[in-house]
Amino acid sequence: MSNQIKRFFPIVLSLFIFGCDLTHDHDVVEKKEAPTVSVTLYNKATELFMEYPQIVIDSACKFLIHLTDLKDFKAVVTGTLEIIFTHESGEKIVITENKPARDGIYTPTVKFNKVGKYKMEMNLTGTQVSDEITVPDLVVYASEKNFPAEKEESASLISFLKEQQWKIDYATETASLRDIQASVSATGEFVAKPELYSKVISLFPE
């Protein structure tokens, strides 16, 4: 009788461990991050670069709002940012950020309670710079299933963060058509500088 118990106990124990492992595997599910939306806008006094995840109703959405002062292309380091989200029904959500979370970056978190399109208006007021910025057609979805298909990013893209740009002398602007200096068709001869010119006499007469 005792031998039967000894043989039976390891079998029960191994089944118990195996069953626990199966339960553990089913519980581990990686949550996929929502696709990121990027917005770049040039305004009267500032450049806006903003990133945020695709928005789902009743879920907190964190915005990363990068503001550059176009006078010197440096980060906006001071100023109050009032943000107004207006739903297509007319309902508004208003939040105020009294200062950047860090140089150049405001990080408001918003929860939207209506599906549809919103207009996002930002009013920046400060001693460094003041500006008004409008981002149309901010979309709030009913669920992640309604997200638009993601576009594949090119593997050759190189990231150049705003935090890196603000530390160096640089400037950017929108592409536009403009007149350049007129050109003239002509012929010419390239001549070396006198100090770089030397004459070699042949040892053999022609």
N, C-alpha and C positions, 0 to 999 in steps of 0.2 A: 504493500500500500504506500509506503513512504517513497519508494522508487518512482511510482507513478506520479506522485505529487511533485517530486523534484524535476521530472521531465516536463510536466505540464506548466510549471511556473515560468521558466524561461520563454516558452511560447507566448504566454499571455503578456509578459513584460515587453517582448519585442513587438507584438501587435499594438500595445498601448503607445510605445514610442513612435511607431510608424504612423499611427493615427494622429498623434500630436503634430508630427512634421507636416502632414497633409493640411491640417487646419492652419498652421502657421503660414504655409505658402499661399493659401487663398486670401489671408488677411493682408499680405503685403501687396499693395497696389499703388504704383507711382501715379501721382496726379499730374496730368499734362498742363503746362502753363499756357495761359491764354495768349494768342498772337499779339504782338506789339504794334501799335499804330504810331507813326512818326509824322510830325507836322513841322514845316519850316515856312516862316512868313517874314518878309521884310516890311517894316512899318515906317512911319515918319521919323521916329527917333530910336527905335530898337529893332533888333532881330530876334525873332522867337524861334526856338527849337524846342519842341515838346514831344514827349513820349508817354504813352499810357497803354494799358492792356485793353483788348476789346472788352466792351462794357456789357455786363449782364444785370438785369433788373434786380434790385434789392441786394446787390453785392457791393462791398466797398471797393472803390476804384482810386488808386493813387496816381496822381499826375506828377511828372517830372518836367517842370517848366523852366527852361534855360533862357535867360534874357541877357542880351548883349547891347551895350551902349554904342550906338553907331558913331558917336563923336570920336572915340578912340578904339573901338572894338574890344573893350574890356568888359568884365563882368559887372552887372548891376549889383551893387553891394548894399544898397539901402533903398527904402521905399515901401509904401503900403500897396498891396495888390488886391483890389476888389474883383471878384470873379462872379459873373452872373450867367447862369445856365437857364435859357428860356426854351421850354418845350413847345412843340408846334401847336399845342392847345392853348398856350399863353401862360401856363404855370411856370413859376420861377424858383430857382434855388440860388441863394446868395451866400457866399462865404468870403471872408476877409483874412488875408495873410498880412500881418503887421510888418514882417521883415522876411528876407530870404532865410531858408533853413541853413544854407551855407552860401558863400559868395556866388551870385549869379543864378541860384537855383531855388525856386519855390516848390514845395511838395504838398499841395493840398490833397486831402482824401475826401471823396464824395460818394454818397449812396443815392442812386437814382431810383425813383419809385414808379416811373412810367416808361413803357416801351415806346420807341420812336426816335425822331430826330430832335436834337437840341442845338440852339445857337449859343456859342460860348463867347462872352465878351469880357475882356480884361481891362481894367482901368488902373494904370500904374501912376502913383503920385509920390514924388520924392524930391529931395534937393539935388540929387545927381541927374535924374532924368524923369520925365513924365511922358506917358504915351497911352494911346487907346488901341487895343488889338481885338480883332474879331475873327473867330474860327467858326465857319458855318458847318452845318451837317455833321454834328457829333451824334453817332448812332448808338442807341441802347437796345440790346437784343433780349428776347424772352428767355433764351437759353443758349448754351454753347453750340448746340446743334444748328443754330441759325447763323453762325459766323460765316462770312464769305471765305472761299477757298484761299489758302495762303499762296503767295508767290514765292518761288524759290529764289534765294539770294545768290548772287554770283560769288564763287569761291575766291575770285580775284580782288574782292573789295577790301580796302584797308580802312580800319577805324581811326578816326582822328577826333578825340573827345573835345568837347567845349572846354573842359578843365585844362586840357593841354594847349588849346588855341589861345586862351586868355593870358597865358604866361609868356607868349612871344609876340613880336610885332607882325601883324598880319591884317588882312582886310578881305572881305568878300562882298559881292554885290550881284544883283540879278543880271542875267545876260540881256543885252539890248543892241539894237542896230544904231550905229553912229558913224559920222564922217571921220575918215582918217586923212592924213596928209597925202596930197596927190603925188603920184610918181611920174617920172619922166624917162622915156626910152632914150638910151645913149650908149655909146661904145667907150671903152677905156682900156688902160693897160695897168696891170699890177706891177709895181716897182718896189724892190726891197729897200729898207732903210739904209742910208749910207754906211752906218756902222756894221751892218749885217751883210754888206755887199763886198765881194772880192773878185778880182779879175785874174784868171789863170792863163799864162802864156804857154802855148804849145812848144815842146822841145823839138818838134819836127816841123820844118817849113811845109807849107801847103804846096 
